[in-house]
Amino acid sequence: MKEKTVKKRTHKEAAVNIFGKENYIFFLGAIGVIFLGYIAMMQGPWNSFWSLRLAPMLLVLGYCVLVPWAIIRRSRNQKGD
């Protein structure tokens, strides 16, 4: 019978951070754009430019572009694993 070898991870391997400083900056920017989208949605009557045009554009930009970009982006000096 073959025994399974279990590799024990050291403390240094367990503490690897896959996101860099730039990723967190982009993520905070995305949160800011999403927040501005919700603020714009609350402005004016329901049929105003802010509620119907600007708010959806900001929310789509935040949720569909900036958050995935913050997750996927790799820094230039990060090694490809």
DRENLO-531664 format. One line per 2 residues: number of its first residue (from 1); for each residue x, y, z of N, C-alpha, C. Coordinates in Angstrom, 3 decimals, padded with zeros to 6 digits, always signed. Layout:
N
NUM	X/Y/Z/X/Y/Z/X/Y/Z ~ ...
//
This chain:
81
1	+000.820/-001.184/+000.000/+000.000/+000.000/+000.000/+000.866/+001.250/+000.000 ~ +000.416/+002.183/-000.749/+001.110/+003.458/-000.820/+000.570/+004.390/+000.249
3	+001.474/+005.000/+000.948/+001.040/+005.963/+001.961/+001.063/+007.365/+001.369 ~ +000.090/+008.118/+001.751/+000.033/+009.502/+001.283/+001.012/+010.353/+002.087
5	+001.745/+011.161/+001.375/+002.636/+012.080/+002.049/+001.914/+013.412/+002.220 ~ +001.869/+013.841/+003.413/+001.208/+015.100/+003.712/+002.287/+016.143/+003.962
7	+002.280/+017.158/+003.131/+003.251/+018.226/+003.294/+002.694/+019.230/+004.290 ~ +003.432/+019.443/+005.341/+003.007/+020.410/+006.343/+003.476/+021.789/+005.916
9	+002.557/+022.721/+005.963/+002.905/+024.078/+005.583/+003.555/+024.793/+006.752 ~ +004.588/+025.509/+006.441/+005.235/+026.294/+007.478/+004.451/+027.576/+007.688
11	+004.797/+028.282/+008.719/+004.113/+029.536/+009.030/+004.316/+030.541/+007.908 ~ +005.485/+030.544/+007.302/+005.771/+031.491/+006.232/+004.906/+031.213/+005.003
13	+004.667/+029.961/+004.675/+003.829/+029.618/+003.535/+002.361/+029.950/+003.790 ~ +001.926/+029.811/+005.013/+000.523/+030.069/+005.341/+000.200/+031.561/+005.319
15	+001.212/+032.402/+005.501/+000.980/+033.841/+005.606/+001.193/+034.567/+004.281 ~ +001.191/+033.846/+003.172/+001.400/+034.490/+001.878/+000.179/+035.333/+001.542
17	+000.416/+036.568/+001.174/-000.665/+037.482/+000.818/-000.742/+037.537/-000.702 ~ -001.865/+037.113/-001.271/-001.971/+037.075/-002.719/-002.323/+038.430/-003.305
19	-002.799/+039.363/-002.487/-003.135/+040.697/-002.956/-002.071/+041.676/-002.505 ~ -001.740/+042.594/-003.379/-000.772/+043.625/-003.051/-001.455/+044.909/-002.637
21	-000.634/+045.920/-002.395/-001.148/+047.217/-001.972/-002.034/+047.827/-003.056 ~ -001.638/+047.655/-004.327/-002.420/+048.211/-005.436/-003.811/+047.594/-005.504
23	-003.916/+046.296/-005.222/-005.219/+045.640/-005.241/-006.157/+046.253/-004.207 ~ -005.635/+046.513/-003.021/-006.467/+047.101/-001.978/-006.853/+048.537/-002.317
25	-005.960/+049.269/-002.975/-006.288/+050.631/-003.382/-007.402/+050.618/-004.426 ~ -007.296/+049.721/-005.418/-008.357/+049.609/-006.424/-009.674/+049.180/-005.780
27	-009.602/+048.271/-004.809/-010.823/+047.814/-004.152/-011.481/+048.941/-003.362 ~ -010.685/+049.743/-002.661/-011.250/+050.876/-001.928/-011.844/+051.904/-002.895
29	-011.204/+052.082/-004.042/-011.765/+052.965/-005.061/-013.097/+052.451/-005.575 ~ -013.186/+051.134/-005.765/-014.439/+050.521/-006.218/-015.539/+050.713/-005.180
31	-015.207/+050.541/-003.924/-016.187/+050.758/-002.856/-016.643/+052.212/-002.859 ~ -015.719/+053.148/-003.092/-016.077/+054.565/-003.162/-017.013/+054.867/-004.322
33	-016.748/+054.283/-005.499/-017.606/+054.506/-006.665/-018.988/+053.906/-006.423 ~ -019.045/+052.736/-005.812/-020.332/+052.103/-005.494/-021.112/+052.971/-004.499
35	-020.416/+053.483/-003.507/-021.058/+054.369/-002.522/-021.608/+055.615/-003.205 ~ -020.817/+056.206/-004.102/-021.298/+057.383/-004.838/-022.499/+057.038/-005.704
37	-022.535/+055.824/-006.249/-023.686/+055.393/-007.037/-024.954/+055.338/-006.210 ~ -024.855/+054.833/-005.001/-026.038/+054.790/-004.142/-026.444/+056.187/-003.671
39	-025.458/+057.044/-003.430/-025.775/+058.423/-003.056/-026.477/+059.122/-004.217 ~ -025.975/+058.919/-005.448/-026.596/+059.538/-006.627/-028.012/+059.017/-006.828
41	-028.252/+057.769/-006.470/-029.585/+057.194/-006.631/-030.588/+057.860/-005.684 ~ -030.121/+058.344/-004.556/-031.017/+058.970/-003.579/-031.305/+060.427/-003.898
43	-030.592/+061.030/-004.848/-030.745/+062.451/-005.137/-031.914/+062.706/-006.075 ~ -032.647/+063.734/-005.810/-033.718/+064.174/-006.696/-034.882/+063.214/-006.781
45	-035.834/+063.533/-007.641/-036.987/+062.641/-007.843/-036.566/+061.379/-008.603 ~ -037.477/+060.449/-008.700/-037.137/+059.154/-009.294/-036.790/+059.252/-010.771
47	-037.250/+060.262/-011.463/-037.002/+060.379/-012.897/-035.943/+061.427/-013.235 ~ -035.062/+061.725/-012.318/-034.015/+062.719/-012.566/-032.802/+062.071/-013.231
49	-031.917/+062.897/-013.748/-030.673/+062.417/-014.364/-029.842/+061.617/-013.374 ~ -029.780/+062.089/-012.132/-028.972/+061.422/-011.108/-029.455/+059.999/-010.849
51	-030.772/+059.834/-010.739/-031.334/+058.523/-010.390/-031.384/+057.561/-011.568 ~ -031.659/+058.078/-012.762/-031.852/+057.191/-013.910/-030.612/+056.981/-014.766
53	-029.692/+057.910/-014.771/-028.538/+057.797/-015.663/-027.219/+057.606/-014.909 ~ -026.926/+058.532/-014.033/-025.620/+058.532/-013.380/-025.459/+057.387/-012.381
55	-026.445/+057.163/-011.535/-026.339/+056.118/-010.514/-026.144/+054.730/-011.113 ~ -026.926/+054.304/-012.106/-026.680/+052.981/-012.691/-025.306/+052.855/-013.355
57	-024.842/+053.936/-013.990/-023.507/+053.884/-014.600/-022.422/+053.707/-013.546 ~ -022.537/+054.423/-012.434/-021.549/+054.291/-011.363/-021.598/+052.901/-010.730
59	-022.794/+052.369/-010.530/-022.916/+051.051/-009.911/-022.379/+049.944/-010.817 ~ -022.666/+050.021/-012.100/-022.137/+049.020/-013.034/-020.622/+049.139/-013.115
61	-020.117/+050.368/-013.165/-018.668/+050.574/-013.183/-018.019/+049.980/-011.941 ~ -018.617/+050.214/-010.779/-018.049/+049.707/-009.530/-018.114/+048.196/-009.419
63	-019.311/+047.631/-009.630/-019.499/+046.200/-009.435/-018.917/+045.345/-010.562 ~ -019.047/+045.779/-011.800/-018.688/+044.925/-012.943/-017.311/+045.207/-013.523
65	-016.717/+046.341/-013.189/-015.411/+046.661/-013.746/-014.358/+046.770/-012.645 ~ -014.571/+047.637/-011.680/-013.527/+047.937/-010.710/-013.285/+046.819/-009.696
67	-014.338/+046.192/-009.186/-014.134/+045.100/-008.224/-013.429/+043.906/-008.884 ~ -013.873/+043.447/-010.066/-013.108/+042.367/-010.710/-011.679/+042.788/-011.061
69	-011.491/+044.034/-011.480/-010.144/+044.515/-011.795/-009.258/+044.470/-010.546 ~ -009.812/+044.828/-009.391/-009.040/+044.795/-008.149/-008.673/+043.363/-007.760
71	-009.511/+042.404/-008.093/-009.232/+041.012/-007.755/-008.227/+040.400/-008.730 ~ -008.385/+040.684/-010.015/-007.576/+040.033/-011.050/-006.203/+040.677/-011.208
73	-006.099/+041.971/-010.983/-004.870/+042.718/-011.247/-003.686/+042.165/-010.469 ~ -002.572/+042.023/-011.176/-001.320/+041.641/-010.537/-000.350/+042.790/-010.690
75	+000.470/+043.005/-009.682/+001.446/+044.090/-009.779/+002.576/+043.683/-010.725 ~ +003.281/+044.644/-011.236/+004.327/+044.385/-012.206/+005.499/+043.608/-011.621
77	+005.779/+043.812/-010.350/+006.928/+043.144/-009.732/+006.570/+041.813/-009.072 ~ +005.326/+041.396/-009.180/+004.902/+040.133/-008.589/+005.250/+038.985/-009.532
79	+005.808/+037.937/-008.983/+006.208/+036.782/-009.796/+005.002/+035.986/-010.236 ~ +005.046/+035.450/-011.444/+003.988/+034.580/-011.920/+004.161/+033.170/-011.363
81	+003.223/+032.719/-010.572/+003.343/+031.405/-009.918/+002.914/+030.301/-010.827
//
